Amino acid sequence: MIKKIANFTIISTPDKVVVNRGKTFKYWFDILIATALGLFFSAVTYFFLMEALEIKSFKSIALVFVMTLLALYPLAMSVSLLIQPAKNILVIDKKANILVSKKTVFSSKSFSMEDIRNFEISKHKKRISSGGSSWRTFIFCTIGTKINKNEEVFLTVGSTRFFTVSNQKLEKELYNISKLISDEIYKRWKSKR
C-alpha cells in the first residue's frame, strides 16, 4: 500500500514500512543557488588572492581569508543538500522489530521498536545570522521520540514552498504534515503484526 503526503511517500508491505522523500523543484533550486553563490565567491576570492600576492599586505590576506569562508559556506551547503538521502529514509522492519533512520547517504541509525512508545513532533526555528543580524530563518518539524532520556530524531519535515506569507501558517502547515506522516507510520507499523 502506498500513501503520498506532501513530498513524502509511505510504502507498506506485511514485513516493512518504508518512507521515501521526493526531491522537489525547490530542493534542486536551492542546490543551484548555493552552488552559484559558492562559485561566484570562489571567483572573487581567486581575484583577491592574486591581488594579495602582488601587494603582500596583511589586510589583503585577511580579506582573502574572509572571502574563502564566504565561498566555502554555500559550496558546503550545496554538497550537504546533494548527499541528503531520498530513498529509505525511514524503514520499520516488522519481522526484526527495528526502525532504521537514514540521516545521510553514508550513515543510518537503528532502534528497537520495543523502545519506541510513540512518535513526538517538535517545531523548530533555526536562524542563520550574518554580521550580527538575522539573515534567514528556517522553519521545520521533526518526528522522533525519547529513548533512555535522549531525544532521537527519525525524520525532518521542511517546507517545499519558495515564498511564505506567514511563519505561523508555515509552522502550522508543517506540523499538520508531520502529524499526518507520524500517524500513518504508526498505523502501518501496528497493522498486521
MARLOLUM-243533 format. One record per residue (C-alpha): x, y, z; residue number from 1. Coordinates in nm, 3 decimals, padded with zeros to 5 digits. Example, Ala and Ser with C-alpha at 12.3 -4.5 7.8 and 13.67 -1.06 7.14 Angstrom:
+---------+---------+---------+-----+
:       X :       Y :       Z : num :
+---------+---------+---------+-----+
:  01.230 : -00.450 :  00.780 :   1 :
:  01.367 : -00.106 :  00.714 :   2 :
+---------+---------+---------+-----+
end
This chain:
+---------+---------+---------+-----+
:       X :       Y :       Z : num :
+---------+---------+---------+-----+
:  00.000 :  00.000 :  00.000 :   1 :
:  00.136 :  00.344 : -00.097 :   2 :
:  00.035 :  00.677 :  00.054 :   3 :
:  00.172 :  01.017 : -00.054 :   4 :
:  00.181 :  01.304 :  00.197 :   5 :
:  00.338 :  01.627 :  00.068 :   6 :
:  00.675 :  01.522 : -00.079 :   7 :
:  00.690 :  01.200 :  00.129 :   8 :
:  00.580 :  00.856 :  00.016 :   9 :
:  00.494 :  00.587 :  00.269 :  10 :
:  00.506 :  00.231 :  00.136 :  11 :
:  00.391 : -00.060 :  00.347 :  12 :
:  00.412 : -00.433 :  00.297 :  13 :
:  00.331 : -00.705 :  00.551 :  14 :
:  00.701 : -00.703 :  00.654 :  15 :
:  00.809 : -00.338 :  00.625 :  16 :
:  00.708 :  00.025 :  00.635 :  17 :
:  00.932 :  00.247 :  00.419 :  18 :
:  00.934 :  00.627 :  00.397 :  19 :
:  01.089 :  00.800 :  00.094 :  20 :
:  01.132 :  01.174 :  00.038 :  21 :
:  01.078 :  01.322 : -00.306 :  22 :
:  01.325 :  01.584 : -00.423 :  23 :
:  01.118 :  01.886 : -00.521 :  24 :
:  01.185 :  02.172 : -00.760 :  25 :
:  01.268 :  02.393 : -00.456 :  26 :
:  01.529 :  02.136 : -00.346 :  27 :
:  01.708 :  02.149 : -00.683 :  28 :
:  01.669 :  02.529 : -00.697 :  29 :
:  01.833 :  02.563 : -00.352 :  30 :
:  02.125 :  02.348 : -00.469 :  31 :
:  02.163 :  02.556 : -00.785 :  32 :
:  02.158 :  02.887 : -00.595 :  33 :
:  02.405 :  02.764 : -00.329 :  34 :
:  02.640 :  02.632 : -00.598 :  35 :
:  02.617 :  02.955 : -00.800 :  36 :
:  02.691 :  03.166 : -00.490 :  37 :
:  02.981 :  02.941 : -00.397 :  38 :
:  03.130 :  02.961 : -00.745 :  39 :
:  03.083 :  03.339 : -00.758 :  40 :
:  03.258 :  03.387 : -00.423 :  41 :
:  03.530 :  03.144 : -00.533 :  42 :
:  03.597 :  03.354 : -00.842 :  43 :
:  03.605 :  03.674 : -00.635 :  44 :
:  03.835 :  03.503 : -00.383 :  45 :
:  04.070 :  03.398 : -00.662 :  46 :
:  04.080 :  03.758 : -00.788 :  47 :
:  04.160 :  03.891 : -00.439 :  48 :
:  04.419 :  03.617 : -00.384 :  49 :
:  04.608 :  03.721 : -00.697 :  50 :
:  04.596 :  04.085 : -00.581 :  51 :
:  04.705 :  03.991 : -00.228 :  52 :
:  05.006 :  03.802 : -00.361 :  53 :
:  05.114 :  04.111 : -00.554 :  54 :
:  05.053 :  04.360 : -00.273 :  55 :
:  05.166 :  04.133 :  00.013 :  56 :
:  04.973 :  04.324 :  00.280 :  57 :
:  04.813 :  04.185 :  00.595 :  58 :
:  04.476 :  04.345 :  00.513 :  59 :
:  04.468 :  04.178 :  00.172 :  60 :
:  04.547 :  03.838 :  00.319 :  61 :
:  04.275 :  03.884 :  00.585 :  62 :
:  04.027 :  03.979 :  00.312 :  63 :
:  04.117 :  03.666 :  00.114 :  64 :
:  04.057 :  03.456 :  00.428 :  65 :
:  03.709 :  03.609 :  00.477 :  66 :
:  03.628 :  03.563 :  00.109 :  67 :
:  03.737 :  03.197 :  00.131 :  68 :
:  03.489 :  03.142 :  00.415 :  69 :
:  03.216 :  03.312 :  00.213 :  70 :
:  03.292 :  03.080 : -00.079 :  71 :
:  03.309 :  02.762 :  00.128 :  72 :
:  02.977 :  02.805 :  00.314 :  73 :
:  02.741 :  02.790 :  00.011 :  74 :
:  02.951 :  02.517 : -00.151 :  75 :
:  02.932 :  02.309 :  00.167 :  76 :
:  02.557 :  02.372 :  00.183 :  77 :
:  02.507 :  02.254 : -00.175 :  78 :
:  02.712 :  01.939 : -00.113 :  79 :
:  02.515 :  01.862 :  00.204 :  80 :
:  02.189 :  01.903 :  00.011 :  81 :
:  02.317 :  01.677 : -00.266 :  82 :
:  02.406 :  01.394 : -00.029 :  83 :
:  02.076 :  01.412 :  00.157 :  84 :
:  01.908 :  01.072 :  00.126 :  85 :
:  01.575 :  01.040 : -00.054 :  86 :
:  01.511 :  00.664 : -00.056 :  87 :
:  01.454 :  00.454 :  00.257 :  88 :
:  01.500 :  00.750 :  00.491 :  89 :
:  01.295 :  00.562 :  00.749 :  90 :
:  01.237 :  00.186 :  00.747 :  91 :
:  01.045 : -00.017 :  01.002 :  92 :
:  01.123 : -00.386 :  00.973 :  93 :
:  00.827 : -00.558 :  01.136 :  94 :
:  00.992 : -00.901 :  01.149 :  95 :
:  01.312 : -00.778 :  01.313 :  96 :
:  01.110 : -00.520 :  01.514 :  97 :
:  01.358 : -00.239 :  01.438 :  98 :
:  01.338 :  00.113 :  01.298 :  99 :
:  01.623 :  00.236 :  01.078 : 100 :
:  01.659 :  00.611 :  01.027 : 101 :
:  01.894 :  00.725 :  00.750 : 102 :
:  02.050 :  01.062 :  00.837 : 103 :
:  02.286 :  01.087 :  00.539 : 104 :
:  02.370 :  00.869 :  00.243 : 105 :
:  02.663 :  00.737 :  00.447 : 106 :
:  02.508 :  00.689 :  00.792 : 107 :
:  02.197 :  00.541 :  00.948 : 108 :
:  02.088 :  00.456 :  01.299 : 109 :
:  01.884 :  00.157 :  01.418 : 110 :
:  01.641 :  00.148 :  01.709 : 111 :
:  01.447 : -00.134 :  01.867 : 112 :
:  01.074 : -00.078 :  01.827 : 113 :
:  01.037 : -00.200 :  02.187 : 114 :
:  01.199 :  00.129 :  02.298 : 115 :
:  00.962 :  00.345 :  02.092 : 116 :
:  00.636 :  00.420 :  02.270 : 117 :
:  00.515 :  00.695 :  02.040 : 118 :
:  00.630 :  00.945 :  01.781 : 119 :
:  00.676 :  01.303 :  01.903 : 120 :
:  00.655 :  01.603 :  01.673 : 121 :
:  00.863 :  01.911 :  01.750 : 122 :
:  00.861 :  02.251 :  01.580 : 123 :
:  01.195 :  02.422 :  01.517 : 124 :
:  01.313 :  02.765 :  01.403 : 125 :
:  01.674 :  02.799 :  01.305 : 126 :
:  01.810 :  03.144 :  01.234 : 127 :
:  02.120 :  03.189 :  01.029 : 128 :
:  02.282 :  03.519 :  01.110 : 129 :
:  02.533 :  03.722 :  00.923 : 130 :
:  02.721 :  04.009 :  01.080 : 131 :
:  02.509 :  04.011 :  01.397 : 132 :
:  02.172 :  04.037 :  01.222 : 133 :
:  01.929 :  03.763 :  01.126 : 134 :
:  01.972 :  03.670 :  00.763 : 135 :
:  01.735 :  03.379 :  00.711 : 136 :
:  01.501 :  03.171 :  00.926 : 137 :
:  01.445 :  02.803 :  00.854 : 138 :
:  01.126 :  02.653 :  00.993 : 139 :
:  01.093 :  02.275 :  01.011 : 140 :
:  00.942 :  01.995 :  01.218 : 141 :
:  01.100 :  01.675 :  01.340 : 142 :
:  00.943 :  01.338 :  01.411 : 143 :
:  01.119 :  01.141 :  01.680 : 144 :
:  01.095 :  01.004 :  02.031 : 145 :
:  01.278 :  00.986 :  02.362 : 146 :
:  01.484 :  00.673 :  02.420 : 147 :
:  01.669 :  00.644 :  02.751 : 148 :
:  01.616 :  01.019 :  02.815 : 149 :
:  01.779 :  01.105 :  02.479 : 150 :
:  01.592 :  01.283 :  02.202 : 151 :
:  01.616 :  01.076 :  01.884 : 152 :
:  01.504 :  01.233 :  01.555 : 153 :
:  01.386 :  00.993 :  01.287 : 154 :
:  01.256 :  01.231 :  01.021 : 155 :
:  01.276 :  01.602 :  00.938 : 156 :
:  00.991 :  01.774 :  00.755 : 157 :
:  01.078 :  02.104 :  00.585 : 158 :
:  00.892 :  02.340 :  00.359 : 159 :
:  00.879 :  02.295 : -00.016 : 160 :
:  00.749 :  02.649 : -00.070 : 161 :
:  00.952 :  02.927 : -00.228 : 162 :
:  00.765 :  03.211 : -00.059 : 163 :
:  00.582 :  03.211 :  00.272 : 164 :
:  00.334 :  03.480 :  00.373 : 165 :
:  00.341 :  03.396 :  00.744 : 166 :
:  00.575 :  03.197 :  00.966 : 167 :
:  00.279 :  03.094 :  01.183 : 168 :
:  00.093 :  02.950 :  00.883 : 169 :
:  00.406 :  02.765 :  00.772 : 170 :
:  00.461 :  02.624 :  01.123 : 171 :
:  00.100 :  02.504 :  01.135 : 172 :
:  00.122 :  02.352 :  00.785 : 173 :
:  00.448 :  02.168 :  00.862 : 174 :
:  00.309 :  02.046 :  01.195 : 175 :
: -00.004 :  01.911 :  01.022 : 176 :
:  00.205 :  01.734 :  00.755 : 177 :
:  00.430 :  01.588 :  01.027 : 178 :
:  00.125 :  01.471 :  01.222 : 179 :
: -00.021 :  01.300 :  00.912 : 180 :
:  00.311 :  01.127 :  00.841 : 181 :
:  00.357 :  01.024 :  01.203 : 182 :
:  00.001 :  00.887 :  01.231 : 183 :
:  00.034 :  00.698 :  00.903 : 184 :
:  00.368 :  00.540 :  01.002 : 185 :
:  00.236 :  00.442 :  01.345 : 186 :
: -00.085 :  00.295 :  01.198 : 187 :
:  00.105 :  00.090 :  00.940 : 188 :
:  00.360 : -00.029 :  01.197 : 189 :
:  00.083 : -00.154 :  01.426 : 190 :
: -00.118 : -00.320 :  01.147 : 191 :
: -00.081 : -00.692 :  01.066 : 192 :
:  00.189 : -00.760 :  01.323 : 193 :
+---------+---------+---------+-----+
end
